[in-house]
Amino acid sequence: MSRADVIFKEMCEDILENGTDTRGEKVRPKWEDGSFAYTIKKFGVVNRYDLSEEFPACTFRKVGFKNCIDEILWIWQKKSNNIKELRSHIWDSWADEEGSIGKAYGYQLGVKHKYREGEFDQVDRVLYDLKNNPFSRRIMTNLYNHHDLHEMNLYPCAYSMTFNVTEKPGCDKLILNGILNQRSQDVLTANNWNVVQYSVLLHMIAQVSDMEVGELVHVIADAHIYDRHVDIIKELISRPMYPAPLFHMNPDVKNFYDFTLEDFSLENYETGEQVRNIPVAV
């Protein structure tokens, strides 16, 4: 069975059994009918995925692999904040008439900053440091810019990546690890989506930095299951689990900005049926 399935199931069971119910609290999100969207939440969830062992795609249901990658390329490679450059429609509720989500996500990664070594945006700074100073403890990105929050249509949920390089006995290459920090997560709709995205990102950056991929650590400050998702989650985690799929990435790509959707695939990805018409709180 997929290790990602086990992690997801144990996390959901812990939230449902030991989490805090927000009914009665003053909450922001609402359902489409205007009623308040309450959650059962757990503070400080930490999940670890060893990407050198398997690719962490859940098999309870199929993750939208190509759309996951399209979104991570949209944020990290295109550094875009316009949904017209996306294949999926998951950001439609937060976009204006021109398609902009404001100064959020990709916009923040594309802003250039001055450093002692010159001007870089955050992505290029990561790539520079991994090449020139890989053992630095300062290789990170941050999308949660308080100066621009008032111009973001949605505050960043997955807001920070920290990269850390280690050595492994007997391995000719350095090992690239990453920590994804998330302030808030809708577990049903976004958990494995984000895990898959940032696992792919770690694979990409490791390859162009001539490193091997290591661990992805996912830290979620507020991991929650919405009230209208509880029964869906219970049914989902009761399903059979299948082996993790095989992840393939074009080994010839050596420049981060040369990756395209066609460079990625999953093989032997056996899953349960898709969950349809999931209500989304906004």
Backbone hydrogen bonds, N-H to C=O, Kabsch-Sander energy under -0.5 kcal/mol:
donor,donor_aa,acceptor,acceptor_aa,energy
2,S,242,Y,-1.8
6,V,2,S,-1.5
7,I,3,R,-2.4
8,F,4,A,-2.4
9,K,5,D,-2.9
10,E,6,V,-2.6
11,M,7,I,-2.3
12,C,8,F,-2.5
13,E,9,K,-2.6
14,D,10,E,-2.0
15,I,11,M,-2.4
16,L,12,C,-2.6
17,E,13,E,-2.3
18,N,14,D,-2.9
19,G,15,I,-1.9
20,T,41,K,-2.9
22,T,39,T,-2.8
25,E,22,T,-2.6
27,V,25,E,-1.0
31,W,35,S,-3.1
34,G,31,W,-2.3
37,A,29,P,-2.2
38,Y,36,F,-0.8
40,I,225,I,-2.3
41,K,20,T,-2.6
41,K,39,T,-0.5
42,K,223,A,-2.4
44,G,221,A,-1.7
45,V,220,I,-2.3
47,N,218,H,-2.5
49,Y,216,L,-2.5
51,L,49,Y,-1.1
51,L,214,G,-2.0
53,E,50,D,-1.5
54,E,50,D,-1.5
55,F,245,P,-0.7
57,A,55,F,-1.9
58,C,56,P,-0.6
62,K,272,G,-0.5
65,F,63,V,-2.1
68,C,64,G,-2.5
69,I,65,F,-2.1
70,D,66,K,-2.6
71,E,67,N,-2.1
72,I,68,C,-2.0
73,L,69,I,-2.6
74,W,70,D,-1.9
75,I,71,E,-2.0
76,W,72,I,-2.8
77,Q,73,L,-1.6
78,K,73,L,-3.2
79,K,73,L,-0.5
80,S,74,W,-2.8
83,I,81,N,-0.5
83,I,99,G,-2.9
85,E,82,N,-1.8
86,L,83,I,-1.9
92,D,89,H,-1.4
94,W,91,W,-1.8
95,A,92,D,-1.3
96,D,100,S,-2.3
99,G,96,D,-1.7
101,I,81,N,-2.3
103,K,151,E,-2.4
104,A,102,G,-2.2
106,G,80,S,-0.8
107,Y,104,A,-2.0
108,Q,105,Y,-0.8
109,L,105,Y,-1.5
110,G,106,G,-1.4
111,V,107,Y,-0.7
111,V,108,Q,-0.7
113,H,120,F,-3.3
115,Y,118,G,-2.2
118,G,115,Y,-1.1
120,F,113,H,-2.2
122,Q,109,L,-0.8
123,V,109,L,-0.8
125,R,121,D,-2.0
126,V,122,Q,-1.8
127,L,123,V,-2.3
128,Y,124,D,-2.3
129,D,125,R,-2.6
130,L,126,V,-2.4
131,K,127,L,-1.2
132,N,128,Y,-2.6
133,N,129,D,-3.2
136,S,133,N,-2.0
140,M,138,R,-1.1
141,T,161,M,-2.4
143,L,159,Y,-3.1
144,Y,159,Y,-0.5
145,N,143,L,-1.8
146,H,144,Y,-0.8
148,D,145,N,-1.6
149,L,145,N,-0.6
149,L,146,H,-0.7
151,E,148,D,-2.0
152,M,149,L,-1.8
153,N,101,I,-2.5
154,L,101,I,-0.5
159,Y,157,C,-1.1
159,Y,181,N,-1.4
160,S,181,N,-1.3
161,M,141,T,-0.9
162,T,179,I,-2.1
163,F,139,I,-3.2
164,N,177,N,-2.3
165,V,134,P,-0.5
166,T,175,I,-2.4
171,C,168,K,-2.3
175,I,166,T,-3.1
176,L,212,E,-3.1
177,N,164,N,-2.5
177,N,175,I,-0.6
178,G,215,E,-2.5
179,I,162,T,-2.4
180,L,217,V,-2.8
181,N,160,S,-2.8
181,N,179,I,-0.6
182,Q,219,V,-2.5
183,R,157,C,-2.4
185,Q,222,D,-2.3
187,V,185,Q,-1.0
187,V,224,H,-2.5
190,A,186,D,-2.7
191,N,186,D,-0.6
191,N,187,V,-1.3
194,N,190,A,-2.7
195,V,191,N,-2.1
196,V,192,N,-2.7
197,Q,193,W,-2.3
198,Y,194,N,-2.6
199,S,195,V,-1.6
200,V,196,V,-2.3
201,L,197,Q,-2.4
202,L,198,Y,-1.9
203,H,199,S,-2.1
204,M,200,V,-2.7
205,I,201,L,-2.7
206,A,202,L,-2.3
207,Q,203,H,-2.3
208,V,204,M,-2.2
209,S,205,I,-1.1
210,D,207,Q,-1.4
211,M,206,A,-3.1
212,E,174,L,-3.1
214,G,176,L,-2.6
216,L,49,Y,-2.8
217,V,178,G,-2.9
217,V,215,E,-0.5
218,H,47,N,-3.3
218,H,216,L,-0.5
219,V,180,L,-2.9
219,V,217,V,-0.6
220,I,45,V,-3.1
220,I,218,H,-0.5
221,A,182,Q,-2.9
221,A,219,V,-0.5
223,A,42,K,-2.3
224,H,185,Q,-2.5
224,H,222,D,-0.6
225,I,40,I,-2.5
227,D,38,Y,-2.9
229,H,226,Y,-2.2
230,V,226,Y,-0.7
230,V,227,D,-0.7
233,I,229,H,-2.8
234,K,230,V,-2.4
235,E,231,D,-2.0
236,L,232,I,-2.5
237,I,233,I,-2.6
238,S,235,E,-0.7
239,R,236,L,-1.5
246,L,267,E,-2.7
247,F,245,P,-0.5
248,H,265,S,-2.7
250,N,263,D,-2.1
253,V,250,N,-1.2
254,K,252,D,-0.6
258,D,255,N,-2.2
259,F,256,F,-0.9
263,D,260,T,-1.9
264,F,261,L,-1.5
265,S,248,H,-2.0
267,E,246,L,-2.5
270,E,268,N,-1.2
272,G,59,T,-1.9
276,R,274,Q,-0.6
282,V,30,K,-2.3
